[in-house]
Amino acid sequence: MSTRRIVIDALFIAIIAIVTALIAIPIGVYGYINLSDALIMCLSVYLGPFDLFIVGALGASIADLALGYSQYAIFTFLIKGIEALIISHICKKYRPIAFILGAGWMLVGYGLTDALLGSDITLLFASILANLPQAIISLIIAFIFYIPLKRVLERSQRGSETH
């Protein structure tokens, strides 16, 4: 892994952590709604599976720790990391399906986490409903920004090849 790649990943980890922490809407005692999923989806245009896993998992987990949701940090690491893998592996050919599956995994992952942490299986469904706005908003943001980001990246890569 090159120094450049490490710096870029560190920058994206910081961006996800900061945006997630700054735009956090609490949903009771079981977490908060944020934009980390939208960022992971949008970054799939630029990062490969390994980098996206690390960036999404660490960035969102750091936000959990910063906001006082330490009980979620390890679960967030796994949920966001797996979400990133789902998106990055499917995204090349089937972007809408990849985003929807990633958001769906996030809903189920946090549903299972809340049921486990709360020792109550009914929290699975309550959590999915509480996190549904986050999934929908993330999907909308990703669908709006993915193509423009992809075009910018393609132009910048063409420009760097000519220099």
DAGI-V125580 format. One record per residue. N is the residue number from 1. SS is DSSP state (alpha for helix, beta for strand, coil for the rest). PSI is psi as a letter, one per 40 degrees, with the letter a starting at -180 (NA if undefined). OMEGA is omega in radians with two decimals (999 if undefined). Layout:
# DAGI-V125580
((N SS PSI OMEGA) (N SS PSI OMEGA))
This chain:
# DAGI-V125580
((1 coil h -3.08) (2 coil i 3.08) (3 alpha d 3.13) (4 alpha d -3.13) (5 alpha d 3.12) (6 alpha d 3.14) (7 alpha d 3.13) (8 alpha d 3.11) (9 alpha d 3.13) (10 alpha d 3.10) (11 alpha d -3.14) (12 alpha d 3.05) (13 alpha d 3.14) (14 alpha d 3.14) (15 alpha d 3.13) (16 alpha d -3.13) (17 alpha d -3.09) (18 alpha d -3.13) (19 alpha d 3.12) (20 alpha d -3.12) (21 alpha d -3.10) (22 alpha d -3.13) (23 coil g -3.11) (24 coil h 3.14) (25 beta h -3.10) (26 beta i 3.06) (27 coil g -3.11) (28 coil a -3.12) (29 coil e -3.04) (30 coil f 3.00) (31 coil a -3.05) (32 beta i 3.08) (33 beta h -3.09) (34 coil a -3.08) (35 coil e -3.10) (36 alpha d -3.14) (37 alpha d 3.11) (38 alpha d 3.12) (39 alpha d 3.11) (40 alpha d 3.13) (41 alpha d -3.13) (42 alpha d -3.13) (43 alpha e 3.12) (44 coil e 3.08) (45 coil d -2.98) (46 coil d -3.03) (47 coil i 3.03) (48 coil i -3.06) (49 alpha d -3.11) (50 alpha d -3.12) (51 alpha d -3.14) (52 alpha d 3.08) (53 alpha d -3.09) (54 alpha d -3.10) (55 alpha d -3.12) (56 alpha d -3.09) (57 alpha d -3.11) (58 alpha d -3.11) (59 alpha d -3.12) (60 alpha d 3.12) (61 alpha d 3.08) (62 alpha d 3.10) (63 alpha d 3.08) (64 alpha d -3.13) (65 alpha d -3.12) (66 alpha d -3.09) (67 coil e 3.10) (68 coil e 3.10) (69 coil f -3.05) (70 alpha d 3.13) (71 alpha e 3.14) (72 alpha e -2.94) (73 alpha d -3.12) (74 alpha d 3.10) (75 alpha d 3.11) (76 alpha d 3.11) (77 alpha d -3.12) (78 alpha d -3.10) (79 alpha d -3.12) (80 alpha d 3.10) (81 alpha d 3.11) (82 alpha d 3.07) (83 alpha d 3.13) (84 alpha d 3.12) (85 alpha d 3.11) (86 alpha d -3.09) (87 alpha d -3.04) (88 alpha d -3.13) (89 alpha d -3.09) (90 alpha d -2.95) (91 coil d -3.05) (92 coil d -3.08) (93 coil d -2.99) (94 coil g -3.05) (95 alpha d -3.11) (96 alpha d 3.13) (97 alpha d 3.14) (98 alpha d 3.14) (99 alpha d -3.12) (100 alpha d 3.11) (101 alpha d 3.09) (102 alpha d 3.11) (103 alpha d 3.10) (104 alpha d 3.08) (105 alpha d 3.13) (106 alpha d -3.14) (107 alpha d -3.12) (108 alpha d -3.14) (109 alpha d 3.13) (110 alpha d 3.03) (111 alpha d 3.10) (112 alpha d 3.12) (113 alpha d -3.14) (114 alpha d 3.10) (115 alpha d 3.12) (116 alpha d -3.10) (117 alpha d -3.13) (118 alpha e -3.12) (119 coil f -3.10) (120 coil h -3.08) (121 coil d 3.12) (122 alpha d 3.09) (123 alpha d 3.08) (124 alpha d -3.09) (125 alpha d 3.10) (126 alpha d 3.14) (127 alpha d 3.12) (128 alpha d 3.11) (129 alpha d -3.13) (130 alpha d -3.11) (131 alpha e -3.12) (132 alpha d 3.08) (133 alpha d 3.10) (134 alpha d -3.14) (135 alpha d -3.11) (136 alpha d 3.13) (137 alpha d 3.12) (138 alpha d 3.10) (139 alpha d 3.13) (140 alpha d 3.14) (141 alpha d -3.12) (142 alpha d 3.14) (143 alpha d 3.13) (144 alpha d -2.97) (145 alpha e -3.05) (146 alpha d -3.09) (147 alpha d 3.09) (148 alpha d 3.10) (149 alpha d 3.12) (150 alpha d 3.12) (151 alpha d 3.11) (152 alpha d 3.13) (153 alpha d 3.14) (154 alpha d 3.10) (155 alpha d -3.12) (156 alpha d 3.10) (157 alpha d 3.08) (158 alpha d -3.14) (159 alpha d -3.13) (160 alpha d 3.12) (161 alpha d -3.10) (162 alpha e -3.11) (163 coil NA 999))
